[in-house]
Amino acid sequence: MSDMEEETREFLLKIASTISLGLLWMLVNSTIGIGFNLAFFKNRPGIGNIIFYLWFIISFIALVIYFRRKWRF
C-alpha cells in the first residue's frame, strides 16, 4: 500500500473507533440510567442516583480526554 492509503486507513479507523466508543458509552449509561431507573428521582435523589450521576460525569470527562488525546495531530 502507498503512504496515502495507509494514512486514509488510519484516519478511518480513528473515526470508527471514536464512533463505536461513544456509542458504547451512551449504551452503558442509558442502560444503567433508564433500565435500572437511576436517572430519575422520585421525591429526592437517593444514593443510587448520586452514584449514577457521579459515574456519568466522571466517565464523560474521561471519554472527552481520551478523544482529545486520540485526535491530537
All heavy atoms as a GROMACS GRO file, in nm:
protein
  614
    1MET      N    1   0.082  -0.118   0.000
    1MET     CA    2   0.000   0.000   0.000
    1MET      C    3   0.087   0.125   0.000
    1MET      O    4   0.196   0.126   0.055
    1MET     CB    5  -0.088   0.004   0.125
    1MET     CG    6  -0.210  -0.083   0.116
    1MET     SD    7  -0.333  -0.037   0.236
    1MET     CE    8  -0.281  -0.133   0.374
    2SER      N    9   0.032   0.227  -0.057
    2SER     CA   10   0.105   0.353  -0.059
    2SER      C   11   0.084   0.427   0.073
    2SER      O   12   0.000   0.392   0.155
    2SER     CB   13   0.058   0.439  -0.176
    2SER     OG   14  -0.073   0.484  -0.154
    3ASP      N   15   0.163   0.532   0.091
    3ASP     CA   16   0.153   0.610   0.214
    3ASP      C   17   0.016   0.676   0.227
    3ASP      O   18  -0.038   0.687   0.336
    3ASP     CB   19   0.262   0.718   0.218
    3ASP     CG   20   0.399   0.657   0.243
    3ASP    OD1   21   0.404   0.546   0.299
    3ASP    OD2   22   0.499   0.722   0.208
    4MET      N   23  -0.037   0.722   0.115
    4MET     CA   24  -0.167   0.789   0.119
    4MET      C   25  -0.277   0.692   0.163
    4MET      O   26  -0.364   0.728   0.242
    4MET     CB   27  -0.199   0.847  -0.018
    4MET     CG   28  -0.323   0.930  -0.021
    4MET     SD   29  -0.303   1.073   0.086
    4MET     CE   30  -0.422   1.180   0.018
    5GLU      N   31  -0.272   0.569   0.114
    5GLU     CA   32  -0.373   0.471   0.153
    5GLU      C   33  -0.360   0.436   0.300
    5GLU      O   34  -0.461   0.416   0.368
    5GLU     CB   35  -0.359   0.345   0.068
    5GLU     CG   36  -0.400   0.362  -0.076
    5GLU     CD   37  -0.377   0.237  -0.158
    5GLU    OE1   38  -0.337   0.134  -0.100
    5GLU    OE2   39  -0.400   0.242  -0.279
    6GLU      N   40  -0.240   0.428   0.350
    6GLU     CA   41  -0.218   0.396   0.492
    6GLU      C   42  -0.269   0.509   0.581
    6GLU      O   43  -0.333   0.483   0.683
    6GLU     CB   44  -0.069   0.371   0.517
    6GLU     CG   45  -0.040   0.321   0.656
    6GLU     CD   46  -0.102   0.186   0.686
    6GLU    OE1   47  -0.118   0.104   0.593
    6GLU    OE2   48  -0.136   0.164   0.803
    7GLU      N   49  -0.244   0.634   0.543
    7GLU     CA   50  -0.295   0.748   0.620
    7GLU      C   51  -0.447   0.750   0.620
    7GLU      O   52  -0.509   0.777   0.723
    7GLU     CB   53  -0.242   0.879   0.562
    7GLU     CG   54  -0.096   0.902   0.586
    7GLU     CD   55  -0.046   1.028   0.518
    7GLU    OE1   56  -0.129   1.106   0.466
    7GLU    OE2   57   0.076   1.049   0.518
    8THR      N   58  -0.508   0.722   0.506
    8THR     CA   59  -0.653   0.719   0.496
    8THR      C   60  -0.710   0.608   0.581
    8THR      O   61  -0.810   0.626   0.652
    8THR     CB   62  -0.696   0.699   0.349
    8THR    OG1   63  -0.637   0.802   0.270
    8THR    CG2   64  -0.846   0.705   0.334
    9ARG      N   65  -0.646   0.492   0.579
    9ARG     CA   66  -0.691   0.378   0.660
    9ARG      C   67  -0.684   0.412   0.809
    9ARG      O   68  -0.779   0.385   0.884
    9ARG     CB   69  -0.605   0.257   0.629
    9ARG     CG   70  -0.644   0.132   0.703
    9ARG     CD   71  -0.554   0.015   0.660
    9ARG     NE   72  -0.588  -0.104   0.731
    9ARG     CZ   73  -0.546  -0.135   0.853
    9ARG    NH1   74  -0.466  -0.053   0.918
    9ARG    NH2   75  -0.583  -0.247   0.911
   10GLU      N   76  -0.575   0.472   0.854
   10GLU     CA   77  -0.561   0.510   0.994
   10GLU      C   78  -0.666   0.613   1.034
   10GLU      O   79  -0.723   0.606   1.144
   10GLU     CB   80  -0.421   0.565   1.021
   10GLU     CG   81  -0.312   0.460   1.019
   10GLU     CD   82  -0.174   0.521   1.039
   10GLU    OE1   83  -0.165   0.639   1.081
   10GLU    OE2   84  -0.077   0.450   1.012
   11PHE      N   85  -0.694   0.709   0.945
   11PHE     CA   86  -0.794   0.811   0.972
   11PHE      C   87  -0.933   0.750   0.986
   11PHE      O   88  -1.008   0.782   1.078
   11PHE     CB   89  -0.792   0.917   0.861
   11PHE     CG   90  -0.888   1.030   0.883
   11PHE    CD1   91  -0.866   1.122   0.984
   11PHE    CD2   92  -1.000   1.043   0.803
   11PHE    CE1   93  -0.954   1.227   1.004
   11PHE    CE2   94  -1.088   1.147   0.822
   11PHE     CZ   95  -1.066   1.239   0.924
   12LEU      N   96  -0.968   0.659   0.896
   12LEU     CA   97  -1.099   0.595   0.902
   12LEU      C   98  -1.111   0.505   1.025
   12LEU      O   99  -1.219   0.495   1.084
   12LEU     CB  100  -1.126   0.516   0.774
   12LEU     CG  101  -1.147   0.602   0.649
   12LEU    CD1  102  -1.162   0.515   0.526
   12LEU    CD2  103  -1.269   0.691   0.666
   13LEU      N  104  -1.003   0.440   1.065
   13LEU     CA  105  -1.005   0.360   1.188
   13LEU      C  106  -1.025   0.449   1.311
   13LEU      O  107  -1.093   0.411   1.406
   13LEU     CB  108  -0.877   0.279   1.202
   13LEU     CG  109  -0.868   0.154   1.116
   13LEU    CD1  110  -0.730   0.090   1.128
   13LEU    CD2  111  -0.976   0.055   1.156
   14LYS      N  112  -0.964   0.568   1.309
   14LYS     CA  113  -0.985   0.664   1.418
   14LYS      C  114  -1.131   0.704   1.427
   14LYS      O  115  -1.189   0.709   1.536
   14LYS     CB  116  -0.901   0.790   1.393
   14LYS     CG  117  -0.785   0.806   1.483
   14LYS     CD  118  -0.727   0.944   1.460
   14LYS     CE  119  -0.581   0.943   1.486
   14LYS     NZ  120  -0.519   1.073   1.477
   15ILE      N  121  -1.192   0.733   1.313
   15ILE     CA  122  -1.332   0.771   1.310
   15ILE      C  123  -1.420   0.657   1.360
   15ILE      O  124  -1.509   0.678   1.444
   15ILE     CB  125  -1.375   0.813   1.167
   15ILE    CG1  126  -1.308   0.943   1.128
   15ILE    CG2  127  -1.527   0.826   1.157
   15ILE    CD1  128  -1.328   0.982   0.984
   16ALA      N  129  -1.395   0.537   1.312
   16ALA     CA  130  -1.477   0.422   1.351
   16ALA      C  131  -1.463   0.392   1.500
   16ALA      O  132  -1.563   0.364   1.568
   16ALA     CB  133  -1.437   0.299   1.269
   17SER      N  134  -1.342   0.400   1.553
   17SER     CA  135  -1.324   0.372   1.696
   17SER      C  136  -1.386   0.482   1.782
   17SER      O  137  -1.441   0.454   1.889
   17SER     CB  138  -1.178   0.352   1.729
   17SER     OG  139  -1.105   0.471   1.714
   18THR      N  140  -1.381   0.606   1.737
   18THR     CA  141  -1.442   0.716   1.810
   18THR      C  142  -1.594   0.698   1.816
   18THR      O  143  -1.655   0.711   1.923
   18THR     CB  144  -1.408   0.851   1.746
   18THR    OG1  145  -1.266   0.867   1.747
   18THR    CG2  146  -1.473   0.967   1.818
   19ILE      N  147  -1.654   0.668   1.703
   19ILE     CA  148  -1.799   0.649   1.698
   19ILE      C  149  -1.840   0.529   1.782
   19ILE      O  150  -1.935   0.536   1.861
   19ILE     CB  151  -1.848   0.634   1.553
   19ILE    CG1  152  -1.834   0.768   1.480
   19ILE    CG2  153  -1.992   0.586   1.547
   19ILE    CD1  154  -1.859   0.761   1.332
   20SER      N  155  -1.768   0.418   1.769
   20SER     CA  156  -1.808   0.298   1.843
   20SER      C  157  -1.790   0.316   1.994
   20SER      O  158  -1.875   0.272   2.072
   20SER     CB  159  -1.730   0.176   1.793
   20SER     OG  160  -1.592   0.192   1.816
   21LEU      N  161  -1.684   0.381   2.037
   21LEU     CA  162  -1.664   0.404   2.181
   21LEU      C  163  -1.768   0.501   2.235
   21LEU      O  164  -1.820   0.482   2.346
   21LEU     CB  165  -1.523   0.454   2.208
   21LEU     CG  166  -1.482   0.461   2.355
   21LEU    CD1  167  -1.490   0.324   2.419
   21LEU    CD2  168  -1.342   0.515   2.367
   22GLY      N  169  -1.801   0.603   2.158
   22GLY     CA  170  -1.905   0.697   2.200
   22GLY      C  171  -2.041   0.629   2.212
   22GLY      O  172  -2.115   0.651   2.308
   23LEU      N  173  -2.074   0.544   2.116
   23LEU     CA  174  -2.200   0.471   2.122
   23LEU      C  175  -2.202   0.372   2.238
   23LEU      O  176  -2.305   0.354   2.304
   23LEU     CB  177  -2.226   0.398   1.990
   23LEU     CG  178  -2.266   0.487   1.872
   23LEU    CD1  179  -2.275   0.404   1.744
   23LEU    CD2  180  -2.399   0.556   1.899
   24LEU      N  181  -2.090   0.306   2.264
   24LEU     CA  182  -2.082   0.214   2.377
   24LEU      C  183  -2.103   0.288   2.509
   24LEU      O  184  -2.176   0.242   2.597
   24LEU     CB  185  -1.948   0.141   2.378
   24LEU     CG  186  -1.925   0.045   2.493
   24LEU    CD1  187  -2.022  -0.072   2.484
   24LEU    CD2  188  -1.781  -0.004   2.492
   25TRP      N  189  -2.041   0.406   2.521
   25TRP     CA  190  -2.058   0.487   2.642
   25TRP      C  191  -2.206   0.524   2.660
   25TRP      O  192  -2.260   0.514   2.770
   25TRP     CB  193  -1.970   0.612   2.633
   25TRP     CG  194  -1.984   0.702   2.751
   25TRP    CD1  195  -1.921   0.690   2.871
   25TRP    CD2  196  -2.069   0.816   2.760
   25TRP    NE1  197  -1.961   0.791   2.954
   25TRP    CE2  198  -2.051   0.870   2.890
   25TRP    CE3  199  -2.157   0.878   2.673
   25TRP    CZ2  200  -2.120   0.982   2.932
   25TRP    CZ3  201  -2.224   0.991   2.716
   25TRP    CH2  202  -2.206   1.042   2.843
   26MET      N  203  -2.270   0.568   2.551
   26MET     CA  204  -2.412   0.604   2.560
   26MET      C  205  -2.499   0.484   2.593
   26MET      O  206  -2.593   0.495   2.673
   26MET     CB  207  -2.459   0.667   2.429
   26MET     CG  208  -2.411   0.809   2.411
   26MET     SD  209  -2.492   0.894   2.275
   26MET     CE  210  -2.421   0.812   2.135
   27LEU      N  211  -2.468   0.369   2.536
   27LEU     CA  212  -2.546   0.248   2.562
   27LEU      C  213  -2.536   0.206   2.708
   27LEU      O  214  -2.637   0.176   2.772
   27LEU     CB  215  -2.499   0.135   2.471
   27LEU     CG  216  -2.567   0.000   2.489
   27LEU    CD1  217  -2.710   0.008   2.440
   27LEU    CD2  218  -2.490  -0.107   2.416
   28VAL      N  219  -2.415   0.206   2.761
   28VAL     CA  220  -2.395   0.168   2.902
   28VAL      C  221  -2.469   0.264   2.994
   28VAL      O  222  -2.542   0.221   3.086
   28VAL     CB  223  -2.245   0.163   2.935
   28VAL    CG1  224  -2.222   0.156   3.086
   28VAL    CG2  225  -2.178   0.045   2.866
   29ASN      N  226  -2.454   0.393   2.972
   29ASN     CA  227  -2.518   0.491   3.061
   29ASN      C  228  -2.669   0.492   3.044
   29ASN      O  229  -2.741   0.512   3.142
   29ASN     CB  230  -2.459   0.629   3.038
   29ASN     CG  231  -2.322   0.640   3.100
   29ASN    OD1  232  -2.306   0.620   3.219
   29ASN    ND2  233  -2.223   0.668   3.019
   30SER      N  234  -2.719   0.470   2.925
   30SER     CA  235  -2.864   0.462   2.906
   30SER      C  236  -2.921   0.339   2.974
   30SER      O  237  -3.028   0.345   3.036
   30SER     CB  238  -2.898   0.458   2.757
   30SER     OG  239  -2.859   0.577   2.695
   31THR      N  240  -2.851   0.228   2.962
   31THR     CA  241  -2.898   0.105   3.025
   31THR      C  242  -2.901   0.118   3.177
   31THR      O  243  -2.998   0.081   3.242
   31THR     CB  244  -2.808  -0.014   2.986
   31THR    OG1  245  -2.810  -0.029   2.844
   31THR    CG2  246  -2.855  -0.142   3.050
   32ILE      N  247  -2.793   0.170   3.232
   32ILE     CA  248  -2.788   0.187   3.378
   32ILE      C  249  -2.890   0.292   3.424
   32ILE      O  250  -2.963   0.269   3.521
   32ILE     CB  251  -2.646   0.226   3.422
   32ILE    CG1  252  -2.549   0.111   3.397
   32ILE    CG2  253  -2.644   0.264   3.570
   32ILE    CD1  254  -2.403   0.148   3.418
   33GLY      N  255  -2.896   0.403   3.355
   33GLY     CA  256  -2.982   0.513   3.398
   33GLY      C  257  -3.130   0.484   3.380
   33GLY      O  258  -3.210   0.500   3.473
   34ILE      N  259  -3.168   0.440   3.261
   34ILE     CA  260  -3.310   0.417   3.233
   34ILE      C  261  -3.352   0.277   3.275
   34ILE      O  262  -3.457   0.258   3.336
   34ILE     CB  263  -3.340   0.441   3.083
   34ILE    CG1  264  -3.312   0.588   3.048
   34ILE    CG2  265  -3.483   0.405   3.050
   34ILE    CD1  266  -3.315   0.618   2.900
   35GLY      N  267  -3.271   0.179   3.242
   35GLY     CA  268  -3.306   0.040   3.271
   35GLY      C  269  -3.317   0.011   3.419
   35GLY      O  270  -3.407  -0.061   3.464
   36PHE      N  271  -3.227   0.065   3.498
   36PHE     CA  272  -3.230   0.043   3.643
   36PHE      C  273  -3.295   0.159   3.718
   36PHE      O  274  -3.288   0.166   3.840
   36PHE     CB  275  -3.088   0.018   3.696
   36PHE     CG  276  -3.026  -0.107   3.641
   36PHE    CD1  277  -2.905  -0.101   3.573
   36PHE    CD2  278  -3.088  -0.229   3.656
   36PHE    CE1  279  -2.847  -0.216   3.522
   36PHE    CE2  280  -3.031  -0.344   3.606
   36PHE     CZ  281  -2.910  -0.339   3.539
   37ASN      N  282  -3.352   0.252   3.642
   37ASN     CA  283  -3.428   0.364   3.698
   37ASN      C  284  -3.344   0.452   3.791
   37ASN      O  285  -3.394   0.503   3.891
   37ASN     CB  286  -3.552   0.312   3.771
   37ASN     CG  287  -3.666   0.411   3.769
   37ASN    OD1  288  -3.669   0.500   3.685
   37ASN    ND2  289  -3.759   0.396   3.861
   38LEU      N  290  -3.218   0.472   3.756
   38LEU     CA  291  -3.131   0.556   3.838
   38LEU      C  292  -3.122   0.699   3.787
   38LEU      O  293  -3.072   0.786   3.857
   38LEU     CB  294  -2.991   0.494   3.846
   38LEU     CG  295  -2.982   0.362   3.921
   38LEU    CD1  296  -2.842   0.305   3.909
   38LEU    CD2  297  -3.020   0.380   4.066
   39ALA      N  298  -3.168   0.725   3.666
   39ALA     CA  299  -3.160   0.859   3.610
   39ALA      C  300  -3.275   0.948   3.657
   39ALA      O  301  -3.272   1.068   3.637
   39ALA     CB  302  -3.159   0.853   3.458
   40PHE      N  303  -3.374   0.887   3.718
   40PHE     CA  304  -3.494   0.961   3.758
   40PHE      C  305  -3.504   0.967   3.910
   40PHE      O  306  -3.475   0.870   3.980
   40PHE     CB  307  -3.619   0.893   3.701
   40PHE     CG  308  -3.609   0.866   3.554
   40PHE    CD1  309  -3.597   0.737   3.507
   40PHE    CD2  310  -3.608   0.970   3.463
   40PHE    CE1  311  -3.586   0.711   3.372
   40PHE    CE2  312  -3.598   0.946   3.327
   40PHE     CZ  313  -3.587   0.815   3.282
   41PHE      N  314  -3.551   1.080   3.959
   41PHE     CA  315  -3.572   1.098   4.102
   41PHE      C  316  -3.719   1.072   4.134
   41PHE      O  317  -3.807   1.108   4.058
   41PHE     CB  318  -3.536   1.240   4.147
   41PHE     CG  319  -3.398   1.284   4.111
   41PHE    CD1  320  -3.374   1.412   4.065
   41PHE    CD2  321  -3.290   1.198   4.122
   41PHE    CE1  322  -3.246   1.453   4.032
   41PHE    CE2  323  -3.162   1.238   4.091
   41PHE     CZ  324  -3.140   1.366   4.045
   42LYS      N  325  -3.744   1.017   4.250
   42LYS     CA  326  -3.883   1.002   4.293
   42LYS      C  327  -3.924   1.130   4.364
   42LYS      O  328  -3.995   1.212   4.308
   42LYS     CB  329  -3.897   0.880   4.381
   42LYS     CG  330  -3.873   0.755   4.301
   42LYS     CD  331  -3.909   0.630   4.372
   42LYS     CE  332  -3.889   0.518   4.270
   42LYS     NZ  333  -3.859   0.394   4.320
   43ASN      N  334  -3.885   1.151   4.483
   43ASN     CA  335  -3.910   1.280   4.552
   43ASN      C  336  -3.780   1.358   4.566
   43ASN      O  337  -3.777   1.477   4.546
   43ASN     CB  338  -3.973   1.256   4.690
   43ASN     CG  339  -4.114   1.206   4.680
   43ASN    OD1  340  -4.182   1.237   4.584
   43ASN    ND2  341  -4.156   1.126   4.776
   44ARG      N  342  -3.676   1.287   4.602
   44ARG     CA  343  -3.545   1.349   4.613
   44ARG      C  344  -3.442   1.244   4.574
   44ARG      O  345  -3.471   1.124   4.574
   44ARG     CB  346  -3.519   1.402   4.754
   44ARG     CG  347  -3.553   1.303   4.863
   44ARG     CD  348  -3.527   1.360   4.996
   44ARG     NE  349  -3.422   1.279   5.057
   44ARG     CZ  350  -3.395   1.277   5.184
   44ARG    NH1  351  -3.462   1.355   5.265
   44ARG    NH2  352  -3.302   1.200   5.232
   45PRO      N  353  -3.322   1.288   4.538
   45PRO     CA  354  -3.222   1.192   4.492
   45PRO      C  355  -3.177   1.097   4.604
   45PRO      O  356  -3.153   1.139   4.717
   45PRO     CB  357  -3.104   1.278   4.447
   45PRO     CG  358  -3.139   1.418   4.476
   45PRO     CD  359  -3.275   1.424   4.530
   46GLY      N  360  -3.167   0.969   4.567
   46GLY     CA  361  -3.116   0.869   4.660
   46GLY      C  362  -2.968   0.844   4.636
   46GLY      O  363  -2.906   0.906   4.548
   47ILE      N  364  -2.910   0.753   4.710
   47ILE     CA  365  -2.768   0.723   4.696
   47ILE      C  366  -2.738   0.663   4.559
   47ILE      O  367  -2.634   0.690   4.500
   47ILE     CB  368  -2.718   0.633   4.812
   47ILE    CG1  369  -2.566   0.620   4.810
   47ILE    CG2  370  -2.781   0.495   4.806
   47ILE    CD1  371  -2.495   0.744   4.851
   48GLY      N  372  -2.831   0.582   4.506
   48GLY     CA  373  -2.812   0.524   4.372
   48GLY      C  374  -2.808   0.630   4.264
   48GLY      O  375  -2.727   0.623   4.171
   49ASN      N  376  -2.895   0.730   4.276
   49ASN     CA  377  -2.896   0.841   4.180
   49ASN      C  378  -2.766   0.920   4.185
   49ASN      O  379  -2.711   0.956   4.081
   49ASN     CB  380  -3.013   0.936   4.208
   49ASN     CG  381  -3.146   0.869   4.200
   49ASN    OD1  382  -3.212   0.853   4.302
   49ASN    ND2  383  -3.188   0.828   4.082
   50ILE      N  384  -2.718   0.945   4.304
   50ILE     CA  385  -2.595   1.022   4.321
   50ILE      C  386  -2.476   0.946   4.262
   50ILE      O  387  -2.395   1.004   4.189
   50ILE     CB  388  -2.573   1.055   4.470
   50ILE    CG1  389  -2.682   1.152   4.517
   50ILE    CG2  390  -2.435   1.115   4.493
   50ILE    CD1  391  -2.688   1.172   4.666
   51ILE      N  392  -2.468   0.816   4.292
   51ILE     CA  393  -2.358   0.735   4.237
   51ILE      C  394  -2.366   0.732   4.085
   51ILE      O  395  -2.264   0.743   4.016
   51ILE     CB  396  -2.360   0.594   4.298
   51ILE    CG1  397  -2.325   0.600   4.446
   51ILE    CG2  398  -2.266   0.500   4.223
   51ILE    CD1  399  -2.345   0.470   4.521
   52PHE      N  400  -2.487   0.715   4.031
   52PHE     CA  401  -2.503   0.711   3.885
   52PHE      C  402  -2.457   0.841   3.821
   52PHE      O  403  -2.383   0.840   3.723
   52PHE     CB  404  -2.649   0.684   3.847
   52PHE     CG  405  -2.675   0.707   3.700
   52PHE    CD1  406  -2.626   0.619   3.605
   52PHE    CD2  407  -2.747   0.817   3.657
   52PHE    CE1  408  -2.648   0.641   3.470
   52PHE    CE2  409  -2.770   0.839   3.523
   52PHE     CZ  410  -2.720   0.751   3.429
   53TYR      N  411  -2.500   0.954   3.875
   53TYR     CA  412  -2.462   1.082   3.814
   53TYR      C  413  -2.314   1.113   3.833
   53TYR      O  414  -2.253   1.175   3.745
   53TYR     CB  415  -2.551   1.196   3.865
   53TYR     CG  416  -2.682   1.200   3.790
   53TYR    CD1  417  -2.800   1.153   3.848
   53TYR    CD2  418  -2.687   1.245   3.659
   53TYR    CE1  419  -2.919   1.155   3.776
   53TYR    CE2  420  -2.805   1.248   3.588
   53TYR     CZ  421  -2.920   1.202   3.647
   53TYR     OH  422  -3.038   1.202   3.576
   54LEU      N  423  -2.254   1.070   3.943
   54LEU     CA  424  -2.109   1.085   3.958
   54LEU      C  425  -2.036   1.002   3.852
   54LEU      O  426  -1.940   1.049   3.789
   54LEU     CB  427  -2.064   1.043   4.098
   54LEU     CG  428  -2.086   1.145   4.208
   54LEU    CD1  429  -2.052   1.085   4.344
   54LEU    CD2  430  -2.005   1.269   4.183
   55TRP      N  431  -2.079   0.876   3.835
   55TRP     CA  432  -2.021   0.789   3.732
   55TRP      C  433  -2.038   0.853   3.594
   55TRP      O  434  -1.946   0.853   3.513
   55TRP     CB  435  -2.085   0.651   3.735
   55TRP     CG  436  -2.076   0.580   3.605
   55TRP    CD1  437  -2.174   0.564   3.512
   55TRP    CD2  438  -1.958   0.520   3.547
   55TRP    NE1  439  -2.125   0.497   3.403
   55TRP    CE2  440  -1.993   0.469   3.422
   55TRP    CE3  441  -1.828   0.507   3.591
   55TRP    CZ2  442  -1.902   0.404   3.339
   55TRP    CZ3  443  -1.737   0.442   3.507
   55TRP    CH2  444  -1.775   0.392   3.385
   56PHE      N  445  -2.157   0.906   3.568
   56PHE     CA  446  -2.187   0.966   3.439
   56PHE      C  447  -2.092   1.081   3.409
   56PHE      O  448  -2.033   1.088   3.301
   56PHE     CB  449  -2.333   1.015   3.440
   56PHE     CG  450  -2.380   1.071   3.308
   56PHE    CD1  451  -2.426   0.986   3.209
   56PHE    CD2  452  -2.381   1.206   3.285
   56PHE    CE1  453  -2.471   1.037   3.088
   56PHE    CE2  454  -2.425   1.259   3.165
   56PHE     CZ  455  -2.470   1.172   3.067
   57ILE      N  456  -2.073   1.170   3.504
   57ILE     CA  457  -1.987   1.287   3.484
   57ILE      C  458  -1.841   1.247   3.472
   57ILE      O  459  -1.770   1.292   3.381
   57ILE     CB  460  -2.009   1.389   3.597
   57ILE    CG1  461  -2.148   1.449   3.586
   57ILE    CG2  462  -1.903   1.498   3.596
   57ILE    CD1  463  -2.192   1.529   3.708
   58ILE      N  464  -1.794   1.159   3.561
   58ILE     CA  465  -1.654   1.118   3.558
   58ILE      C  466  -1.622   1.041   3.431
   58ILE      O  467  -1.518   1.064   3.367
   58ILE     CB  468  -1.620   1.035   3.684
   58ILE    CG1  469  -1.623   1.125   3.808
   58ILE    CG2  470  -1.485   0.965   3.670
   58ILE    CD1  471  -1.618   1.050   3.939
   59SER      N  472  -1.711   0.951   3.390
   59SER     CA  473  -1.685   0.875   3.267
   59SER      C  474  -1.692   0.964   3.144
   59SER      O  475  -1.617   0.943   3.047
   59SER     CB  476  -1.782   0.758   3.254
   59SER     OG  477  -1.914   0.802   3.237
   60PHE      N  478  -1.778   1.067   3.144
   60PHE     CA  479  -1.784   1.159   3.032
   60PHE      C  480  -1.656   1.240   3.020
   60PHE      O  481  -1.602   1.258   2.910
   60PHE     CB  482  -1.905   1.253   3.044
   60PHE     CG  483  -1.916   1.349   2.930
   60PHE    CD1  484  -1.956   1.305   2.805
   60PHE    CD2  485  -1.886   1.483   2.947
   60PHE    CE1  486  -1.965   1.393   2.698
   60PHE    CE2  487  -1.895   1.572   2.841
   60PHE     CZ  488  -1.935   1.527   2.716
   61ILE      N  489  -1.606   1.287   3.133
   61ILE     CA  490  -1.479   1.362   3.131
   61ILE      C  491  -1.365   1.274   3.081
   61ILE      O  492  -1.283   1.317   3.000
   61ILE     CB  493  -1.450   1.420   3.271
   61ILE    CG1  494  -1.552   1.530   3.304
   61ILE    CG2  495  -1.308   1.474   3.281
   61ILE    CD1  496  -1.550   1.577   3.448
   62ALA      N  497  -1.361   1.149   3.128
   62ALA     CA  498  -1.258   1.056   3.082
   62ALA      C  499  -1.270   1.030   2.932
   62ALA      O  500  -1.169   1.022   2.860
   62ALA     CB  501  -1.266   0.925   3.160
   63LEU      N  502  -1.392   1.018   2.883
   63LEU     CA  503  -1.414   0.995   2.740
   63LEU      C  504  -1.367   1.114   2.657
   63LEU      O  505  -1.300   1.097   2.554
   63LEU     CB  506  -1.563   0.968   2.714
   63LEU     CG  507  -1.603   0.930   2.573
   63LEU    CD1  508  -1.555   0.790   2.541
   63LEU    CD2  509  -1.754   0.939   2.558
   64VAL      N  510  -1.398   1.235   2.702
   64VAL     CA  511  -1.355   1.355   2.630
   64VAL      C  512  -1.202   1.366   2.630
   64VAL      O  513  -1.141   1.397   2.527
   64VAL     CB  514  -1.420   1.481   2.691
   64VAL    CG1  515  -1.357   1.608   2.637
   64VAL    CG2  516  -1.570   1.480   2.664
   65ILE      N  517  -1.138   1.338   2.742
   65ILE     CA  518  -0.992   1.341   2.749
   65ILE      C  519  -0.932   1.238   2.654
   65ILE      O  520  -0.836   1.267   2.581
   65ILE     CB  521  -0.944   1.319   2.894
   65ILE    CG1  522  -0.978   1.441   2.978
   65ILE    CG2  523  -0.794   1.290   2.899
   65ILE    CD1  524  -0.958   1.420   3.127
   66TYR      N  525  -0.990   1.118   2.652
   66TYR     CA  526  -0.941   1.014   2.561
   66TYR      C  527  -0.955   1.058   2.415
   66TYR      O  528  -0.863   1.040   2.335
   66TYR     CB  529  -1.019   0.884   2.585
   66TYR     CG  530  -0.985   0.776   2.486
   66TYR    CD1  531  -0.866   0.705   2.496
   66TYR    CD2  532  -1.071   0.745   2.382
   66TYR    CE1  533  -0.834   0.606   2.404
   66TYR    CE2  534  -1.040   0.647   2.290
   66TYR     CZ  535  -0.921   0.578   2.301
   66TYR     OH  536  -0.890   0.481   2.210
   67PHE      N  537  -1.070   1.114   2.380
   67PHE     CA  538  -1.090   1.160   2.242
   67PHE      C  539  -0.994   1.272   2.206
   67PHE      O  540  -0.942   1.275   2.094
   67PHE     CB  541  -1.234   1.207   2.221
   67PHE     CG  542  -1.334   1.096   2.211
   67PHE    CD1  543  -1.468   1.121   2.233
   67PHE    CD2  544  -1.297   0.967   2.180
   67PHE    CE1  545  -1.563   1.021   2.223
   67PHE    CE2  546  -1.389   0.865   2.170
   67PHE     CZ  547  -1.523   0.892   2.191
   68ARG      N  548  -0.970   1.364   2.297
   68ARG     CA  549  -0.876   1.475   2.268
   68ARG      C  550  -0.736   1.421   2.243
   68ARG      O  551  -0.665   1.468   2.155
   68ARG     CB  552  -0.876   1.576   2.382
   68ARG     CG  553  -1.008   1.655   2.385
   68ARG     CD  554  -1.000   1.767   2.480
   68ARG     NE  555  -0.907   1.865   2.426
   68ARG     CZ  556  -0.869   1.974   2.489
   68ARG    NH1  557  -0.915   1.996   2.610
   68ARG    NH2  558  -0.786   2.059   2.434
   69ARG      N  559  -0.693   1.324   2.325
   69ARG     CA  560  -0.560   1.265   2.305
   69ARG      C  561  -0.553   1.185   2.176
   69ARG      O  562  -0.451   1.186   2.108
   69ARG     CB  563  -0.523   1.177   2.423
   69ARG     CG  564  -0.490   1.255   2.546
   69ARG     CD  565  -0.446   1.166   2.657
   69ARG     NE  566  -0.419   1.246   2.777
   69ARG     CZ  567  -0.404   1.197   2.896
   69ARG    NH1  568  -0.416   1.066   2.916
   69ARG    NH2  569  -0.382   1.275   2.998
   70LYS      N  570  -0.659   1.116   2.144
   70LYS     CA  571  -0.662   1.034   2.023
   70LYS      C  572  -0.656   1.120   1.897
   70LYS      O  573  -0.593   1.084   1.800
   70LYS     CB  574  -0.787   0.946   2.021
   70LYS     CG  575  -0.792   0.851   1.906
   70LYS     CD  576  -0.908   0.757   1.922
   70LYS     CE  577  -0.903   0.647   1.823
   70LYS     NZ  578  -0.813   0.540   1.859
   71TRP      N  579  -0.724   1.234   1.899
   71TRP     CA  580  -0.732   1.318   1.781
   71TRP      C  581  -0.626   1.427   1.776
   71TRP      O  582  -0.627   1.509   1.683
   71TRP     CB  583  -0.872   1.380   1.772
   71TRP     CG  584  -0.970   1.277   1.724
   71TRP    CD1  585  -1.050   1.199   1.798
   71TRP    CD2  586  -0.993   1.241   1.588
   71TRP    NE1  587  -1.122   1.116   1.719
   71TRP    CE2  588  -1.090   1.140   1.589
   71TRP    CE3  589  -0.942   1.283   1.465
   71TRP    CZ2  590  -1.136   1.081   1.472
   71TRP    CZ3  591  -0.989   1.227   1.350
   71TRP    CH2  592  -1.085   1.126   1.354
   72ARG      N  593  -0.534   1.429   1.869
   72ARG     CA  594  -0.426   1.526   1.863
   72ARG      C  595  -0.334   1.489   1.745
   72ARG      O  596  -0.290   1.376   1.733
   72ARG     CB  597  -0.347   1.525   1.993
   72ARG     CG  598  -0.246   1.636   1.999
   72ARG     CD  599  -0.193   1.655   2.137
   72ARG     NE  600  -0.301   1.713   2.220
   72ARG     CZ  601  -0.314   1.692   2.347
   72ARG    NH1  602  -0.228   1.616   2.410
   72ARG    NH2  603  -0.411   1.748   2.415
   73PHE      N  604  -0.306   1.586   1.662
   73PHE     CA  605  -0.225   1.558   1.542
   73PHE      C  606  -0.079   1.591   1.566
   73PHE      O  607  -0.040   1.676   1.630
   73PHE     CB  608  -0.276   1.640   1.423
   73PHE     CG  609  -0.411   1.596   1.379
   73PHE    CD1  610  -0.523   1.668   1.409
   73PHE    CD2  611  -0.426   1.479   1.306
   73PHE    CE1  612  -0.648   1.628   1.367
   73PHE    CE2  613  -0.549   1.439   1.262
   73PHE     CZ  614  -0.661   1.513   1.292
   0.00000   0.00000   0.00000
